[in-house]
Amino acid sequence: MQKPLLITLSFCLLQLAAYAQPDRWQQRAEYTMAVEMDVTTNRYTGTQKLVYYNNSPDTLHRVFYHLFFNAFQPGSEMDVRSRTIEDPDPRVGSRIQALKPDEIGYLRVQHLEQDGRQLAMTEKGTILEVQLAKPLLPGKKTTLDMRFEGQVPLQIRRSGRDSQEGIRLTMTQWYPKMAEYDYEGWHPYAYIGREFHGVWGDFDVKLTLDASYVVGGSGYLQNPQEVGHGYAQGAKPKAGGQRLTWHFKAPNVHDFAWAADPDYVHDVVQVPGGPTLHFLYQNDPAYAPAWKQAQPYVVKAFEVMNRDFGVYPYKQYSIIQGGDGGMEYAMATMVTGKRSLKSLVGVSVHELVHSWYQMVLGTNEALYPWMDEGFTSYASDHVMNIIFEEGKANPHLSSIRGYISNVKSGQQEPLTTHADRYMRNRTYGVNSYSKGSVLLSQLSYVMGEEKMMQGMRRYYNTWKFKHPNPTDFKRVMEKTSGMELDWLFLEWIGTTNSIDYGIRSVSASGATTKVRLQRIGELPMPLDLVVTYTDGSQEYVYIPLRMMMGQKSETLGMSRTVAADWPWVFPDYELTLSRPIGDIRSLEIDPSGRLADTDRSNNAWPSPENGNTFKRQAP
């Protein structure tokens, strides 16, 4: 075994051995912020009072803040990484390097005190390291008061001003944000444009800016009658030049985002039994109709998610035109708006589903981006198939195909790779979105669709607001299925092994038929084999994997025979069918298409490539 693979497997085992129990402790942060925005200079000043609760068993001598806007400066880590990675993101590339002084972003902490005592701090790019004046003991809290200032960068990636669609302010990751401290320690990740992680808490935020601007974002607006702009009946917006304060409160979230533009249209729609939806977008006749048409689809999406994956816990959600594509935040998302109806619904659905897998479950997506993006991709494909009545038997095939394409490219990296450490943007994207989604397809195949969906709801309800890790998810699926699943998680997450099974031979044996199956790939799986007889009847032969220590109950709507277990070390498996070969029209491995088999050309007999002649392989 090669040394890099040993290192990868060791890291995977450490991750999967992480302490896994639903009552895991969480730090907590209570933010009170007042911000003054100058829309002429694109600069802002603010105060922040942060009450930080140390619920860990450890004494803390220092804390870390994220200063994300510092990434938008020539020579930053995000700038260098964006220019030197093998396949640069075209949305960034060398654009940061070309920013002028009034176009860069910055976030500076001017003064910081702990319980009235001034603190020493060191700015390190997008991270602020702070030495506490008094150690923070387990079970205690402290108050951190700061003054800060920032400049909104020219919009390049997710955040900024004056986007390509003309949105004035997309204020995401805009304030000094406490880094997360958990059972693995501090997570002060430099921002290079990938993933986020944060502390659960409450936000009380007052935003003061030009009164002609319409604001949308995280949390519940506390003064709708004062601000108007569609938030309250009868309230009239004030003229430009005046200033207006918007007061939001967002409970039990790990981020706060907002956007503002003087030309926003504001629509409000109610999800039956669910949240109130706010849509804020520019009234451009070329695409504004799609924003109106999308609204009932988004309502239906929330209904499907609430029913099939767990109930959204907040009373509000906002879809706001802004950013550079689609990006999720607490109780809100930023999406580009110049889209067709289906594109707009598709990106909105994907981003709102993140409310389940990132905003409520709060996985450390820097370590496990696939637990957010992958699960979100799976659920959003499920939702889109329903709300557009697409009728797809397997709406996840595109993810499976994307994953298999990457396997064949020879550019795989294991899922244990930190989001910031991928050698290629493409591999990060395929792993996080496609391979993460395909893990759920494999669980559906192993456990059965009904059990897997039951497990998804159980996972959400068990681990919401608790930052789950891969072991937490695996254990929920084991408890739900009654199976042992270590083998699948270790292989899928910690290696680049892939699945490939084939029908090796079919031969007559008197009044019976001998079928030899072959495991060609390194990753073992149970098998669904469907036999179609010449009289039109079908039989489902289920071959469990021995180390699963269990069976799924799925029947695929036909007569089922449970065959002997297949020990994973055996490359071949022989099966005897009780009917003669003349009665058999065809055999097929995995007719549901859920198995991520990297070569399906050998999954059927007779081989589709050769009509009714089975393409035999050498013994």
Secondary structure as GFF3:
##gff-version 3
##sequence-region A 1 619
A	DSSP	alpha_helix	3	16	.	.	.	ID=ss1
A	DSSP	beta_strand	28	38	.	.	.	ID=ss2
A	DSSP	beta_strand	43	53	.	.	.	ID=ss3
A	DSSP	beta_strand	60	66	.	.	.	ID=ss4
A	DSSP	three_ten_helix	68	71	.	.	.	ID=ss5
A	DSSP	alpha_helix	77	84	.	.	.	ID=ss6
A	DSSP	three_ten_helix	96	98	.	.	.	ID=ss7
A	DSSP	beta_strand	106	114	.	.	.	ID=ss8
A	DSSP	beta_strand	117	118	.	.	.	ID=ss9
A	DSSP	beta_strand	120	124	.	.	.	ID=ss10
A	DSSP	beta_strand	127	136	.	.	.	ID=ss11
A	DSSP	beta_strand	141	151	.	.	.	ID=ss12
A	DSSP	beta_strand	160	161	.	.	.	ID=ss13
A	DSSP	beta_strand	169	171	.	.	.	ID=ss14
A	DSSP	beta_strand	177	178	.	.	.	ID=ss15
A	DSSP	beta_strand	181	182	.	.	.	ID=ss16
A	DSSP	beta_strand	185	186	.	.	.	ID=ss17
A	DSSP	beta_strand	201	210	.	.	.	ID=ss18
A	DSSP	beta_strand	214	217	.	.	.	ID=ss19
A	DSSP	beta_strand	220	221	.	.	.	ID=ss20
A	DSSP	alpha_helix	224	227	.	.	.	ID=ss21
A	DSSP	beta_strand	243	253	.	.	.	ID=ss22
A	DSSP	beta_strand	258	261	.	.	.	ID=ss23
A	DSSP	beta_strand	264	270	.	.	.	ID=ss24
A	DSSP	beta_strand	276	282	.	.	.	ID=ss25
A	DSSP	alpha_helix	288	308	.	.	.	ID=ss26
A	DSSP	beta_strand	316	321	.	.	.	ID=ss27
A	DSSP	beta_strand	326	329	.	.	.	ID=ss28
A	DSSP	beta_strand	332	335	.	.	.	ID=ss29
A	DSSP	alpha_helix	341	354	.	.	.	ID=ss30
A	DSSP	pi_helix	355	360	.	.	.	ID=ss31
A	DSSP	alpha_helix	369	369	.	.	.	ID=ss32
A	DSSP	pi_helix	370	374	.	.	.	ID=ss33
A	DSSP	alpha_helix	375	387	.	.	.	ID=ss34
A	DSSP	alpha_helix	397	409	.	.	.	ID=ss35
A	DSSP	three_ten_helix	419	421	.	.	.	ID=ss36
A	DSSP	alpha_helix	425	429	.	.	.	ID=ss37
A	DSSP	pi_helix	430	435	.	.	.	ID=ss38
A	DSSP	alpha_helix	436	447	.	.	.	ID=ss39
A	DSSP	alpha_helix	449	463	.	.	.	ID=ss40
A	DSSP	alpha_helix	470	481	.	.	.	ID=ss41
A	DSSP	alpha_helix	486	494	.	.	.	ID=ss42
A	DSSP	beta_strand	501	509	.	.	.	ID=ss43
A	DSSP	beta_strand	512	519	.	.	.	ID=ss44
A	DSSP	beta_strand	527	533	.	.	.	ID=ss45
A	DSSP	beta_strand	538	543	.	.	.	ID=ss46
A	DSSP	three_ten_helix	546	548	.	.	.	ID=ss47
A	DSSP	beta_strand	559	562	.	.	.	ID=ss48
A	DSSP	beta_strand	572	577	.	.	.	ID=ss49
A	DSSP	three_ten_helix	581	583	.	.	.	ID=ss50
A	DSSP	beta_strand	584	589	.	.	.	ID=ss51
A	DSSP	three_ten_helix	600	602	.	.	.	ID=ss52
A	DSSP	beta_strand	604	605	.	.	.	ID=ss53
A	DSSP	three_ten_helix	608	610	.	.	.	ID=ss54
###
